[in-house]
Amino acid sequence: MKKRLCNQLWIVSALTILGSTLLIACGAPSGNALSEMEIPLYFHSVDNEASIKLCFADESKEVPYFDIDTAVSLIERVNHEIIEDKNYALTTSAQGSVVTITRENQYPMQIDCDKDTISFYDFDAFFVPSWTSTVIDVLQPDSAFEGLVLSEENSYSRFGSEVVFDLKKYGIDLIEENGKCYIPMQTLSDIMLSLPSYVCLLYNNEGVFVYEYGSEPGRELLRKYYEAQPKEGKSEGLADYTYNELCMMMDHFYGLKESHGIEDFDEFFTETALRDALRSTDPEMSARAMRVLMDLYIDDLHSGYMLNSWRIGMDAQIDGMTGKSIQNMSDSAMKYYTAREKYYPDGVPGYEEVGNTAYITFDSFRAKDKDADYYKDAPTADTQDTVGLLLYSYSQITRKGSPVENVVIDLSMNSGGDTVTASFLISLFLGEGSVCIQDTLTGAYANECFRADANLDGVYDEKDSLLNYNLYCITSSISFSCGNLVPSVLKSSGQVTILGQQSGGGACTVIPFSTADGTLLQMSGNRRLSYMKNGSVYDIDQGVEPDYVIHQPEHFYDREALTEYINNLY
């Protein structure tokens, strides 16, 4: 199973839900006959090559379509082989012009080729992994955490509203021909794969690439993707579709529209004078506009221009302009890095004891090594992943004769990372932890509760926390994403004292996505990490204020003085 930080509809006005089915109602035949082409498919790695059938509605062959059978087969394969959800299944049946697709959990989806709509009775439930107990799954651990994290039975969720993707509004065509439905490859990638699986489909006129964002096999896959010869231009059809698909994707899945005062991205692009450049047939001009969009106008630190389209090549330099948030983060990071280097020129240790105070320091929540079995081989001081560091730290803090009375988790330079690892830390400190996840698209939310087996005895009990110690967390403006989530949850518990500066915020999980012309982007998605207190959900995007302010970066890392300061608080 894959965890995600770090997800992603239709008004089923005429849909009668019998158990749970996915309906595809096809419209009238298109005016021009579709052409077909077999092309190499590279699934998750360059070594996993097969072929796939693409269909095209125009002569340029730059906007590929899948027939619905090919689409369903590919979605199932992604869920089986990449997400590792072996129970995931879609079944299809035809009733005249209506194709019914039923997921094994009985939730439906509908594609109406006449209306050009894609609708979900419950979007979250349609995409949730088969193993989860809540309607949104972000913090469920994968097999690497087996035995270490227990999801509590008192987790619960609230279902969201029906949602419709009105593709006609965006000039995106669903095609019916000879009783079959056809969906654009990029639309399938954006709606069906980007958010739930972190998978993007890439097309370079020579092959289709199933790319898992950030994966090790993905590096070689991208090299293969960039072997295609760059193009000086793109057809007007591709330029229009790329722009329209970008508007559709960000309208539905960008999680901070309200914060930015954006209701409609087409209007936003017009107001920012980016519209014409984004629609350009010149690949470099549209790429430059995308970079300016993400880095200057969006500027939320989770969103960004990641990789060039194959049309301009991997190494082409695309200049942009940096927004204030990005610049402030960069400037602050340099100040704290310089201050820490003064006291730790050889690097700060992951675990350190200064008098009666233990310091645990790491700069990102690094996922557990899948091959590590800490029940068999206990982690050591040299263990690299964050869970291993936390387990080692726990063993030292609680060892016989330990002088430790105070425990400090130093997140002053932590910019985020894996959410399951973040939940492990919350549990280590508090015994039972919980995190709330909201979907800005559907209104659904889940409150997930969990416990960690900190002492590796195979039992989840009161011994698996550090609540018997004085607990502290150090934050700065660099503490972002999960580096912001953890102190927010810790402070809300009333059990942990926050030291330092206000954390940097960052509530949304990240959605990687590709554009139809082959550019790779990421954005703050529609899943917002929050915490729940007194039955209310609290947003964490503004960051958490410290209980005690530390003004100078140097004072964060002079741990002799900091230890004395902490002891004087009592």
Secondary structure, 3 states (H helix, E strand, C coil): CCCCCCCCCCCCCCCCCCCCCEEEECCCECCCCCEEEEEEEEECCCCCEEEEEEEECCCCCCCCEEEHHHHHHHHHHHHHHCCCCCCCCEEEEEECCEEEEEECCCCEEEEECCCCEEEECCHHHHHCCCCCCCCCCCCCCCHHHCCCEEECCCCEEECCCCEEEEHHHHCCCCEEECCEEEEEHHHHHHHHHHHHHCEEEEECCCCEEEEECCCHHHHHHHHHHCCCCCCCCCCHHHHHHHHHHHHHHHHHHCCCHHHHCCCCHHHHHHHCCCHHHHCCCCHHHHHHHHHHHHHHHHCCCCCEEEECCCCCCCCCCCCCCCCHHHHHHHHHHHHHHHHHHHHCCCCCCCEEEECCEEEEECCCECCCCCCCCCCCCCCCCCCCCHHHHHHHHHHHHCCCCCCCCEEEEECCCCCCECHHHHHHHHHHHHCEEEEEEEECCCCCEEEEEEEECCCCCCCCCHHHCCCCCEEEEEECCCCECHHHHHHHHHHHHCCEEEEECCCCECCEEEEEEECCCCCEEEEEEEEEEEEEECCEEEECCCCCCCCEECCCHHHHHCHHHHHHHHHHCC
